[in-house]
Amino acid sequence: MKSVFTTFILAASLVWGAAAQSDAAPETVSAESSNAWNVPAPPNVFLRAVDGEGELLEVGRAVSWDIITLNGEAVPDANGEGFEHELRLSPGSYIVTAFHGDHVSISATISVTEGRDIHRDIAFSDGTVRFTPILVSGGEVASGIFNWEVLSVSASGVETVRGRDNGQRARFTLLPGEYRIRLTGQAINFTAPFVVQADDVREDLLVLDAAWLHLSGPEGTEYSLSRTNSEGEMEVVASAERAATRFLVLAGEYELEVRRPDGTETRQVTLAPGQERELSF
C-alpha cells in the first residue's frame, strides 16, 4: 500500500512540474546569440563610377572611394576601391568622394535612412584634347603624317594603349586621368605626359624641338641617319634610297652616312631646334 501511494505522489509531482514549465515565460534570445556565425549586415549603399553617358567605367585607373560625415569625421571601414563600391552605413548624411587617378575627384552628399537602400552614380565626364605638333615654341606646324598613340600607365609601369590616330594632327576623347601621348613618324619618336580633366575641350601644342634636314646627291645615292640611343649604341632613325630627300628629326647630334655610286661618306651633323639645313653631295 505504501509503495502504491509513493508512486502516486511521484507521478503527480512530474505532472505538476511539466505544467509549471509550460506556463513559464519564454526565454529571451539576444541578437548576438541568434547570429551564431556573426554574419555582417547586408550593404545598404551602392555606389558606381560612370562615364558621361551613364555607363559603368571599365578602363583606366581604379576609382578610390572616401566616405566622411557632414562634419568631416571619417567612417570606419567605409572607404574602398573599384569602379563599384558597396557598403553598410548607419542612418545619417555623408559626403562621398570618388577619386579617379591623381587629378580628378567628384563629391556628392547622400542621406541614409533606416530600411532603405541608396543607389548613387558618380559621373566622370569625358574630356577632349586635340594635339598639334610644332617644330619649336612659337614655330611652324610640323608637316607630314604622324602616328599617334595615347597610353595609360599602371602603378607597376605597364603601358596600355587607349587610343590611336593618324595624320598631321590628332584628336582624342578620354576619361579624366593621366596619360602619355606618343608621336612617331618620319624620324620622330616623341613622348610627353598630359592630363585630361572632366569636360575638357582644348588644344595642346606639342613642341618637338625638331629640325629639317634636306639632302641631295647624284642618282643612286642612299642616306642613313643615326644617333646614340639611351643605351649608348648607335641607332638608325631615318634612311632613304633616293637622290633627294628630307628628314624631320629631333634637334641633336647625328651621324649621316651617304652611299653614292662612287663611294661612301660619313659626316657628323648637328641640328638646332627649328633649323632647316641643306646638304649636297
C-alpha positions as CSV (number, residue, x, y, z in Angstrom):
1,M,0.0,0.0,0.0
2,K,2.8,2.4,0.8
3,S,4.6,1.7,-2.5
4,V,1.4,2.5,-4.4
5,F,0.9,5.8,-2.5
6,T,4.6,6.7,-3.2
7,T,4.2,6.0,-6.9
8,F,1.1,8.2,-7.0
9,I,2.9,11.1,-5.3
10,L,5.9,10.8,-7.7
11,A,3.6,10.8,-10.8
12,A,1.7,13.9,-9.5
13,S,5.0,15.7,-9.0
14,L,6.1,15.1,-12.5
15,V,2.8,16.3,-14.0
16,W,2.9,19.5,-11.9
17,G,6.5,20.2,-12.9
18,A,5.7,19.8,-16.6
19,A,2.7,22.1,-16.2
20,A,4.7,24.7,-14.4
21,Q,7.5,24.6,-17.0
22,S,4.9,25.1,-19.8
23,D,3.5,28.2,-18.1
24,A,6.9,29.9,-17.6
25,A,7.8,33.0,-19.7
26,P,9.7,32.1,-22.9
27,E,13.5,32.7,-22.7
28,T,14.7,35.9,-24.3
29,V,17.4,35.3,-27.0
30,S,19.8,38.2,-27.8
31,A,20.6,39.2,-31.3
32,E,24.2,38.3,-30.8
33,S,23.4,34.8,-29.7
34,S,21.0,34.3,-32.6
35,N,23.7,35.3,-35.1
36,A,26.0,32.5,-34.1
37,W,28.0,32.8,-37.3
38,N,28.5,36.6,-36.9
39,V,27.2,37.3,-40.4
40,P,27.6,41.0,-41.3
41,A,24.5,43.1,-42.2
42,P,24.0,43.4,-45.9
43,P,25.1,46.6,-47.7
44,N,22.6,49.4,-48.0
45,V,24.6,51.9,-50.1
46,F,25.6,51.1,-53.7
47,L,28.0,53.4,-55.5
48,R,29.1,53.3,-59.1
49,A,31.6,55.4,-61.1
50,V,30.1,56.0,-64.6
51,D,31.0,58.0,-67.7
52,G,29.2,60.9,-69.2
53,E,26.6,58.6,-70.8
54,G,25.9,56.7,-67.5
55,E,27.8,53.6,-68.4
56,L,30.0,51.9,-65.8
57,L,33.6,52.8,-66.1
58,E,35.7,49.7,-67.1
59,V,39.0,51.1,-68.2
60,G,41.7,53.4,-66.7
61,R,42.8,53.7,-63.2
62,A,40.6,52.3,-60.5
63,V,38.4,54.7,-58.6
64,S,39.0,55.2,-54.8
65,W,36.1,56.0,-52.6
66,D,36.3,58.2,-49.4
67,I,33.3,58.4,-47.0
68,I,33.1,61.0,-44.3
69,T,30.3,62.5,-42.2
70,L,29.0,66.0,-42.8
71,N,31.2,67.4,-40.0
72,G,34.3,65.8,-41.6
73,E,34.7,62.7,-39.4
74,A,36.0,59.5,-41.0
75,V,33.7,56.5,-41.2
76,P,35.4,53.3,-40.1
77,D,35.7,50.6,-42.8
78,A,33.7,52.7,-45.3
79,N,36.4,53.6,-47.8
80,G,37.2,51.3,-50.8
81,E,38.5,51.0,-54.3
82,G,36.9,49.9,-57.6
83,F,34.5,51.1,-60.2
84,E,31.7,49.9,-57.9
85,H,31.6,50.1,-54.1
86,E,29.0,48.5,-51.7
87,L,29.0,49.3,-48.0
88,R,26.8,49.5,-44.9
89,L,26.1,52.9,-43.3
90,S,24.1,53.9,-40.3
91,P,21.2,56.4,-40.9
92,G,22.6,59.9,-41.4
93,S,24.1,62.2,-44.0
94,Y,27.5,61.6,-45.6
95,I,29.9,63.1,-48.1
96,V,31.1,60.6,-50.8
97,T,34.2,61.5,-52.8
98,A,35.3,59.4,-55.8
99,F,38.9,59.8,-56.9
100,H,39.8,58.9,-60.5
101,G,43.5,58.9,-61.0
102,D,45.6,61.6,-59.2
103,H,43.9,64.7,-60.5
104,V,40.2,64.2,-60.7
105,S,37.7,63.9,-57.8
106,I,33.9,64.3,-57.6
107,S,32.0,64.6,-54.4
108,A,28.3,64.1,-53.6
109,T,26.1,64.1,-50.5
110,I,23.9,61.1,-49.6
111,S,21.3,60.7,-46.9
112,V,20.8,57.2,-45.5
113,T,17.5,56.3,-43.8
114,E,16.6,53.1,-42.0
115,G,15.3,50.3,-44.2
116,R,16.1,51.9,-47.5
117,D,18.9,51.2,-50.0
118,I,20.8,54.1,-51.6
119,H,21.9,53.8,-55.2
120,R,24.2,56.6,-56.4
121,D,26.1,57.1,-59.7
122,I,29.1,59.4,-59.7
123,A,29.6,60.6,-63.3
124,F,33.0,61.4,-64.7
125,S,32.5,63.3,-68.0
126,D,34.9,62.8,-70.8
127,G,37.4,65.4,-71.9
128,T,38.6,66.1,-75.5
129,V,42.2,67.1,-76.4
130,R,43.5,68.0,-79.8
131,F,47.2,67.8,-80.5
132,T,49.2,69.9,-82.9
133,P,52.9,69.3,-83.4
134,I,55.1,72.3,-83.9
135,L,58.9,72.4,-84.6
136,V,59.8,74.8,-81.8
137,S,57.9,77.0,-79.3
138,G,56.1,79.6,-81.4
139,G,57.3,77.9,-84.6
140,E,55.5,76.4,-87.6
141,V,53.4,73.4,-87.5
142,A,55.3,70.2,-88.3
143,S,54.2,69.0,-91.7
144,G,53.8,65.3,-92.6
145,I,51.7,62.4,-91.5
146,F,52.3,61.0,-88.0
147,N,51.2,58.0,-86.0
148,W,49.6,58.9,-82.6
149,E,49.1,56.8,-79.6
150,V,47.6,57.6,-76.2
151,L,48.9,55.5,-73.4
152,S,47.9,55.0,-69.8
153,V,50.5,53.7,-67.3
154,S,49.6,51.5,-64.3
155,A,51.2,51.8,-60.9
156,S,53.5,48.9,-61.9
157,G,54.6,50.7,-65.1
158,V,52.6,48.7,-67.6
159,E,51.6,50.7,-70.6
160,T,48.1,50.3,-72.2
161,V,47.1,51.9,-75.5
162,R,43.9,53.9,-75.0
163,G,43.6,55.4,-78.5
164,R,45.2,55.7,-81.9
165,D,45.1,58.3,-84.7
166,N,47.0,59.0,-87.9
167,G,47.6,62.4,-89.5
168,Q,49.3,65.7,-89.1
169,R,47.1,66.4,-86.1
170,A,45.2,64.2,-83.7
171,R,42.1,64.4,-81.5
172,F,41.2,62.1,-78.6
173,T,38.2,62.0,-76.3
174,L,39.2,60.3,-73.0
175,L,38.1,59.7,-69.4
176,P,39.7,62.0,-66.9
177,G,43.1,60.9,-65.8
178,E,46.8,60.9,-66.6
179,Y,48.1,59.8,-70.0
180,R,51.1,59.9,-72.3
181,I,50.9,60.9,-75.9
182,R,53.4,59.2,-78.3
183,L,54.1,60.7,-81.7
184,T,56.1,58.7,-84.3
185,G,56.7,59.2,-88.0
186,Q,59.4,60.2,-90.3
187,A,62.4,60.3,-87.9
188,I,60.4,61.5,-84.9
189,N,59.8,59.4,-81.8
190,F,58.4,61.8,-79.2
191,T,56.5,61.1,-75.9
192,A,55.0,63.6,-73.4
193,P,52.7,63.3,-70.4
194,F,49.3,65.1,-70.3
195,V,46.2,65.2,-68.1
196,V,42.6,65.1,-69.1
197,Q,40.0,66.9,-66.9
198,A,36.3,66.3,-66.9
199,D,34.6,68.3,-69.7
200,D,37.9,69.4,-71.1
201,V,37.8,70.8,-74.7
202,R,41.3,72.1,-75.5
203,E,44.2,72.1,-78.0
204,D,47.7,71.2,-76.9
205,L,50.7,72.2,-78.9
206,L,53.5,69.6,-78.8
207,V,56.8,71.4,-79.0
208,L,59.0,68.8,-80.7
209,D,62.3,70.9,-80.8
210,A,62.7,69.4,-84.2
211,A,64.6,70.4,-87.4
212,W,64.5,69.7,-91.1
213,L,67.5,68.1,-92.9
214,H,67.4,68.4,-96.7
215,L,69.7,66.1,-98.6
216,S,70.6,65.9,-102.3
217,G,73.1,63.9,-104.4
218,P,73.6,62.1,-107.7
219,E,71.2,59.5,-108.9
220,G,71.6,56.3,-106.9
221,T,72.5,58.0,-103.6
222,E,71.3,56.4,-100.3
223,Y,71.2,58.1,-96.9
224,S,71.3,56.7,-93.4
225,L,70.9,59.0,-90.3
226,S,71.9,57.6,-86.9
227,R,72.2,58.9,-83.3
228,T,73.3,57.5,-80.0
229,N,70.4,56.0,-78.0
230,S,69.8,55.8,-74.3
231,E,71.9,52.6,-74.1
232,G,74.9,54.3,-75.7
233,E,74.5,52.5,-79.0
234,M,74.2,54.0,-82.5
235,E,70.7,53.6,-83.8
236,V,69.4,54.4,-87.3
237,V,66.5,56.9,-87.0
238,A,65.9,57.7,-90.7
239,S,67.0,56.3,-94.1
240,A,66.2,56.9,-97.8
241,E,67.1,55.4,-101.1
242,R,66.6,58.4,-103.4
243,A,68.8,61.2,-104.7
244,A,66.9,64.0,-102.9
245,T,65.1,63.6,-99.6
246,R,64.4,65.4,-96.3
247,F,64.2,64.2,-92.7
248,L,62.2,65.8,-89.9
249,V,64.2,64.8,-86.7
250,L,64.5,66.0,-83.2
251,A,67.3,68.5,-82.6
252,G,70.7,67.0,-81.6
253,E,73.8,65.4,-83.0
254,Y,73.7,62.8,-85.7
255,E,75.9,60.6,-87.9
256,L,75.0,60.8,-91.6
257,E,76.2,58.0,-93.9
258,V,76.0,58.8,-97.6
259,R,76.4,56.0,-100.1
260,R,77.0,57.2,-103.6
261,P,77.8,55.1,-106.7
262,D,81.4,56.3,-106.4
263,G,81.9,55.6,-102.7
264,T,80.6,56.1,-99.1
265,E,81.0,59.2,-97.0
266,T,80.2,59.8,-93.3
267,R,79.5,63.2,-91.7
268,Q,78.7,64.4,-88.2
269,V,75.7,66.7,-88.3
270,T,74.4,68.9,-85.6
271,L,70.8,70.2,-85.9
272,A,69.3,73.0,-83.8
273,P,65.6,73.3,-82.9
274,G,63.7,74.9,-85.7
275,Q,66.6,74.7,-88.1
276,E,66.4,73.8,-91.8
277,R,69.7,72.6,-93.0
278,E,70.6,71.6,-96.6
279,L,73.5,69.3,-97.5
280,S,74.6,68.4,-101.1
281,F,76.8,65.5,-102.1
